[in-house]
Every structure is written in C-alpha cells, then in structure tokens.
Amino acid sequence: MSRLIDSILIPTDGSDGALAGATRGIALASRTEADVHVLSVVESRTPAVDAEEFESAPFTEEAEEAVEEIARLAGEYDEDLEVTTRVREGTPFQSIREYANRRDIDVIAMGTKGRTGLDRVLLGSVAENVLRTARTPVLAVPSKAVELDAVDVAFDRFLLPTDGSDGAAIATEWGIALASRLESSVHTLYSIDTDSFADVEEFDDLLEALEDRGEEAIDAVREYGEDAGVSVSGAIAKGSPVAEIPGYATENDVDLIVMGTHGRTGIGQWFLGSVTENVVRQAEVPVFCVPVSADSP
C-alpha cells in the first residue's frame, strides 16, 4: 500500500523559527510514515571558494550542527524515521525548491521566521519565496504558532477555507486525504467580503447569490469528506478572508489550516494567492499551503 506522503523536506538554519517548523514536520512524517530530509542552505556573498574551504568555513559548521540537531530530534521522536541530512551553498529558496524537485519531495515543512545576516540562512522572506514558487505543498509554521515538542503536536481539527475554485479543490483533496490518514475532523469556511460591494445598489440580491455559491462550495467539500469517511462541518462568514480565516481557526481550536495558494479573483470569489501569504503571517497555527500545480494525494 502506497503512503500518502513518502518524503518531507525540513529546511533549517538552527533558529527557533526553524525548530518550530521542524517539530511539525517530524510529527507529520512519523504519522504518515514518510522519510525525512533535513537541509541547511548557506548563502555566501563572498567570491566562490573551493570545496575544501567551503567545508571548513565556520558558517558551514553551524549549518552541519543545525541539520544534525533536527536529525537528533527526529530520532528521539521516532527511531524508525529514515533521516537524510544535507548542507548546500546557494540562494536559500532556490536551493530548497531545487532539492525538493530533484528528490521528488512530497511536502516541505518550514518555519516562517529565521536568522538574518551574511552567514545566517533561510527563513522569513525565504519562506514566502518558497510558498510562491514550490510545486509541492508547503507546511508553513508561522511565528505566532505555539512552540511544541513533536510529541505534543496535534492534528485533530483542520480548517479548509474554500471559494469553489480549482485552487481550493486541490487543497480540499489534500486536506481530506490528510484528515482521513490522521483521523482528523474538518471545518470548511467560505468567506464573503461584504465591504467590497457594500455600495452596490442590489446588495441583498448579490449577497444571496454569493451565499448560495458558498453553500455549493461547502457541499463540495462535504462530498469529498463523505467519500473518505471524514466528518465535515461548514460555515459562511461575512468579512475579509484574511481576517476571518485566522479568527475562525482560533475560535474553533483548529490545529491546521489547509488552503490553496491560488484561487479566484473578483467580488466574493477570492482569498487565495496573496491572501494565503497574509493568513500565514497572521494565523496562530500552521498552514498547509497547496499549489495548483501539486499532484493529487
């Protein structure tokens, strides 16, 4: 029987932000029986050095220590996890993306805040660039997420925002598949930003039409859930998705938000793309971001 996820890449720079991403990645790898790859990317602005000089450089030693620390944590959490560690020199987000592509990585798990400076590598804006360019799902762990040991990480309740788009559909497939594998319950949310058309003359008629569309989108998620034996509850919110999604997650003790990285545009038919980035910044829980280009689980 094939696994839902075969491999998870955990980038690290040894920072607390990277550690937060690693704990979620380790927990997810263990619970989906995936292999773990740990990568530290050293970005140097100095002229290229030969291999021997690179390997002996202080920042490379720190990178080696960073990947070994994550490997140690993975082994302590689950001794059966297969862990591969690597240190690379290059542009961090490009190296992460290239490593994921070459190794057929299924999921990238990373924190969204890390170190800065010439010899500090990885997160912050790098995480955003990975989110924008990765062809595989990215488990983004925001700075507001509570720091936990891997043993304390929960995947009991998911939130799947939807707008009925193709981007939301592929995210729903992943969310339901993960929920089935992890025995999680699912909330789905359709947001209508009424401020964007508050001055429209036929406001009530437009709102009713959008609510009907929202119910259709929610029903589609429910159908996915029913086919997979996953419990799905749905709600329609009136407000900006950027505010409503993190707020709903907090109010309902959600452990993981699963959403696409691209969706529709226009009145009442939006939230993905740049909204996903804003949700990652504001949410207090990890966000599993699924690009439209991702393969079905």
Buried (B, 14 or more C-beta within 10 A) or exposed (E): EEEBBBBBBBBBBBBEBBBBBBBBBBBBBBBBBBBBBBBBBBBBEEEEEEEEEBEEBEBBEBBBEBBBBBBEBBBEBBEEBEBBBBBBBBBBBBBBBEBBEEBEBBBBBBBBBBBEEEBBBBBBBBBBBBBBEBEBBBBBBBBBBEEEEBEEBEBEBBBBBBBBBEBBBBBBBBBBBBBBBBEBBBBBBBBBBBEEBEEEEEEEEBBEEBBEBBEEBBBBBBEBBEEBEBEBBBBBBBBBBBBBBBBBBBEEEBBBBBBBBBBBEEEBBBBBBEBBBBBBBBBBBBBBBBBBEBEEB
